[in-house]
């Protein structure tokens, strides 16, 4: 039932109630309330035509109207008491215990109070439990954003020029549908936005709606899933029905993997009927609507590998648009967009910020600009400088400083030698990333110190030599501890985990070990979300091959450790001098320590 019909029925009910109340008022106005003594006098005078006696009242009709009243009502009095009062000459009066209004209220008010308490308590409890109202249980929870409310255009989205170019066709179609139908082409029914978290998939969908100036239906995939079987399917039907009424429009389903996960042949035994019914209804709606009416379905996910194949076939989600992590040029464009709302100093360069933030997504860069503004505000500055951005990068990558964590002098000295070992090996290794900063200030993520290396450009291919150099730098801290103190500590636990991971991937994924051979022995890990915690690696090789893999990994790590020790043994004096200076200043850059600066200048170009 649509809103128009329900609106008319409400008016009809209100009119009937008003008519009934008016009739009751007219009847009440024509009835005279008289005393018992007056009733006796009217009866004695022959002015009463008929009466009706109830337990408490005497109601009747006058023979002729009295004072403009045709009917009367009087309280009933016990006959013995009436006779006694009459003999004594006492005037008998009375009032009715109740009238029609009080009688009605005595029934209506308790009912209203009961339903009011039910609506306030039970429905509030149901909403907190996710059950929702019983009346609206099959209604869609989609929020409609009109063009004036979206407020996002392609100018607000940077760093994803290829994706914008593909989605520009959708905007053109929504503005001029006849243009694409001229040669028989049809617009894709569904467009799937795929990419890592934080790359701007939702922002891109809202920008499409803002550019086209059409209604924007936004809903999360998890909102279709409820505890009642059939509710999700009903919400899908309701959503598409709303979209047909508002066409041309855009439907955006965020986190599609919550709704479109691949169906299992054992779902009927595990209570998966609700999700399957919801997915089947979505597939049916995708097949049923005509894209020529101007309905475009956009969806976003960062887990495309788990989506149902029936959802990705041609005719449903015809096109997949990848929003990957931006490159250096894209990061600079994103930083410029976010710096519009921040007061930055003239020397701040978006290109320099992009150079020290490889791998950052759009959301990471927005957070970086905000953190830099917070750092500048905390120190009482009028503008955000480049140092503030550098400190913000360190806060995001390594965590906030914890100067309150006091280390014992011997522990602090060990940390200084450890970090200086990383730094000296990093500047002495030809293909290592440039050294940015070394510090022994503890961080919130648990690190007692850190050595920051930031690449100057994006890398898409890494050679065997570069990977081995990374392993050498990772082993530099542990090698420095053994050279100076004669033994190692637990401070290199994170370094060992990283170097082991690099070595294992070299052997099992990249075929970079001659003993094991050029074969892929382990599946590629999830591209964007990483492995689930505690998930084992699938092994499709024998125990003999597994032993060869373990020996190859161990050999690569030992070779990296030996190379790091050789570099540091040749520069023991620089190691001791650098550690001493680091203990004094706590943070050093290549400009603060001459051996680091000289080594960096003598290195050949990577």
Secondary structure, DSSP 8 states (H G I E B T S, - for coil): --HHHHHHHHHHHHHHHHHHHHHHHHHHHTEEE--HHHHHHHHHTT-EEEEEE-SSEEEEEEEEEETTEEEEEEE---HHHHHHHHHTT-------S--HHHHHHHHHHHHHHHHHHIIIIIHHHHHHTT---STTTTS---EEE-HHHH---GGG--S-HHHHHHHHHHHHHHH-HHHHHTTT----SEEEEE-STTSSHHHHHHHHHHHHT-EEEEEEGGGG--SSTTHHHHHHHHHHHHHHHH-SEEEEEESGGGTSB---TTGGGTT-HHHHHHHHHHHHHHHHS-GGGSEEEEEEES-GGGB-HHHHSTTTEEEEEE-----HHHHHHHHHHHHTTS-B-TT--HHHHHHT-TT--HHHHHHHHHHHHHHHHHTT-SSB-HHHHHHHHHHHHH--B-TT----HHHHHHHHHHHHHHHHHHHHSTTS--EEEEE---BTTS-S-EEEE--SS--S---HHHHHHHHHHHTHHHHHHHHHHSS--GGGHHHHHHHHHHHHHHHHTS---TTT-S---S----TTT---TT------S-HHHHHHHHHHHHHHHHHHHHHHHHHHHTTHHHHHHHHHHHHHHSEE-TTT-HHHHHHHHHS---
